[in-house]
Amino acid sequence: MKINRLLLQLNKPETFVEDVDFSSYKGDPYHIRKINKCHVEVVATQYENLLTLKFDIKGEVTSSCAYTLEDILYPIDIHETINITGEEDDEFTFDSDILDLNEIIITLIVYSVPMKLVKKGASLPKDGEGYRFIDKEEKKSSPFDVLDDLDIE
């Protein structure tokens, strides 16, 4: 999604609506595998030294279950406002008057999806080949309690 800042009038909000295609997005296999659909509405207001972007993003991503690694379809509904002053300490900067908002949109989507999603009905396995799960009750109360089990001659 691109916006030309030169077409924005001062102090007058301008609305942009687009279905953004992120089919080429290379996601993280353990977080967001792909962005299935993304509908974006942006209200851009140019002030003298400030650009305000109000995002309304609706869509769906494919993520993975933290327990089973199976695909999970996760709906997104984001409402966020970003202010850009053009200074170096801004989170997002732009080098030209044509603003490509895809980087901001992807960032907002990634921040809104939890890192640990669990598929309904999924549970952790009890143990498996080459690993085991340790319960909290198995922990020693002190790191020095291990010395009690040593056979020192």
C-alpha positions as CSV (number, residue, x, y, z in Angstrom):
1,M,0.0,0.0,0.0
2,K,1.5,3.3,-1.1
3,I,0.6,6.9,-0.3
4,N,1.8,10.0,-2.0
5,R,2.5,12.6,0.7
6,L,2.4,15.4,-1.9
7,L,-1.3,14.8,-2.5
8,L,-2.2,15.2,1.1
9,Q,-3.7,18.5,2.1
10,L,-2.6,20.1,5.4
11,N,-4.9,19.4,8.3
12,K,-7.3,17.4,6.2
13,P,-7.7,13.6,6.8
14,E,-7.6,11.5,3.7
15,T,-8.8,7.8,3.7
16,F,-7.1,5.0,1.8
17,V,-8.6,1.5,1.5
18,E,-7.0,-1.5,0.0
19,D,-6.8,-5.3,0.2
20,V,-3.0,-5.8,0.5
21,D,-1.5,-9.0,-0.9
22,F,1.2,-10.5,1.3
23,S,1.5,-13.8,-0.5
24,S,5.2,-13.3,-1.0
25,Y,5.7,-12.7,2.8
26,K,8.3,-15.1,4.1
27,G,7.1,-15.7,7.7
28,D,8.5,-17.5,10.7
29,P,7.6,-21.2,10.8
30,Y,7.0,-20.9,14.6
31,H,5.1,-17.7,14.6
32,I,3.3,-16.3,11.5
33,R,3.8,-18.7,8.7
34,K,1.8,-16.6,6.2
35,I,-0.7,-13.7,6.0
36,N,-3.8,-15.2,4.3
37,K,-5.8,-12.0,3.9
38,C,-5.3,-8.4,4.9
39,H,-7.8,-5.5,4.4
40,V,-6.3,-2.1,5.4
41,E,-8.0,1.2,5.9
42,V,-5.6,4.1,6.6
43,V,-6.7,7.7,7.5
44,A,-3.7,9.9,6.8
45,T,-3.5,13.5,8.1
46,Q,-0.6,15.7,7.2
47,Y,0.1,18.5,9.7
48,E,3.0,21.0,9.4
49,N,5.7,18.8,10.8
50,L,3.7,15.6,11.6
51,L,2.1,12.9,9.6
52,T,-0.6,10.9,11.5
53,L,-1.6,7.4,10.2
54,K,-4.6,5.7,11.7
55,F,-4.7,2.0,10.8
56,D,-7.6,-0.3,10.8
57,I,-6.4,-3.8,9.7
58,K,-8.6,-6.9,9.4
59,G,-7.5,-10.2,8.2
60,E,-6.3,-13.7,8.9
61,V,-2.9,-15.3,9.4
62,T,-1.7,-18.9,9.6
63,S,0.3,-19.5,12.7
64,S,1.5,-22.7,14.5
65,C,0.3,-24.4,17.6
66,A,3.0,-24.2,20.4
67,Y,2.3,-27.8,21.4
68,T,1.8,-29.6,18.2
69,L,3.2,-27.3,15.5
70,E,0.0,-27.7,13.5
71,D,-1.4,-24.8,11.5
72,I,-3.8,-22.4,13.3
73,L,-5.9,-19.8,11.5
74,Y,-5.8,-16.7,13.7
75,P,-8.0,-13.6,12.9
76,I,-6.5,-10.2,13.2
77,D,-8.3,-6.9,14.0
78,I,-5.9,-4.0,14.6
79,H,-6.6,-0.4,15.4
80,E,-3.4,1.6,15.8
81,T,-2.2,5.2,15.3
82,I,1.3,6.0,14.3
83,N,2.8,9.5,14.2
84,I,5.8,10.3,12.0
85,T,7.8,13.5,12.4
86,G,10.6,12.8,10.0
87,E,13.2,12.9,12.7
88,E,15.8,10.2,13.2
89,D,14.3,8.9,16.5
90,D,11.0,7.9,14.8
91,E,10.3,4.2,14.7
92,F,9.5,4.4,11.0
93,T,11.3,6.7,8.5
94,F,10.7,7.5,4.9
95,D,13.2,8.6,2.3
96,S,10.8,9.9,-0.3
97,D,7.3,11.4,-0.7
98,I,5.9,8.1,-1.8
99,L,5.2,6.1,1.4
100,D,5.2,2.3,1.2
101,L,3.2,1.3,4.3
102,N,3.7,-2.5,3.9
103,E,6.6,-2.5,6.4
104,I,4.4,-0.8,9.0
105,I,1.4,-3.1,8.3
106,I,3.6,-6.2,8.7
107,T,5.1,-4.9,11.9
108,L,1.6,-4.2,13.3
109,I,0.4,-7.7,12.4
110,V,3.5,-9.4,13.9
111,Y,3.1,-7.4,17.2
112,S,-0.6,-8.3,17.4
113,V,-0.3,-12.1,17.1
114,P,0.8,-13.8,20.3
115,M,4.0,-15.8,20.2
116,K,2.4,-18.8,21.9
117,L,-0.9,-20.0,20.3
118,V,-2.4,-23.3,21.4
119,K,-4.9,-25.1,19.2
120,K,-8.1,-25.9,20.8
121,G,-7.9,-29.4,22.5
122,A,-4.1,-29.6,22.1
123,S,-2.0,-30.7,25.1
124,L,1.7,-31.2,25.7
125,P,3.0,-34.7,25.2
126,K,4.1,-36.5,28.4
127,D,7.5,-37.5,27.1
128,G,9.1,-38.9,24.0
129,E,12.2,-40.4,22.5
130,G,15.2,-38.6,23.7
131,Y,13.4,-36.1,26.0
132,R,11.3,-35.9,29.1
133,F,9.3,-33.2,30.9
134,I,10.2,-32.2,34.4
135,D,7.4,-31.2,36.8
136,K,8.0,-28.3,39.2
137,E,7.7,-30.8,42.1
138,E,10.8,-32.6,40.9
139,K,12.9,-29.5,41.4
140,K,15.3,-29.3,44.3
141,S,14.6,-26.5,46.8
142,S,18.2,-25.4,46.7
143,P,20.9,-25.8,44.0
144,F,23.2,-27.3,46.7
145,D,20.7,-30.1,47.5
146,V,22.4,-32.1,44.6
147,L,25.4,-32.4,46.8
148,D,23.4,-34.7,49.2
149,D,23.2,-37.3,46.4
150,L,27.0,-37.4,45.8
151,D,28.9,-40.3,47.2
152,I,32.2,-38.7,48.3
153,E,34.9,-41.0,49.9
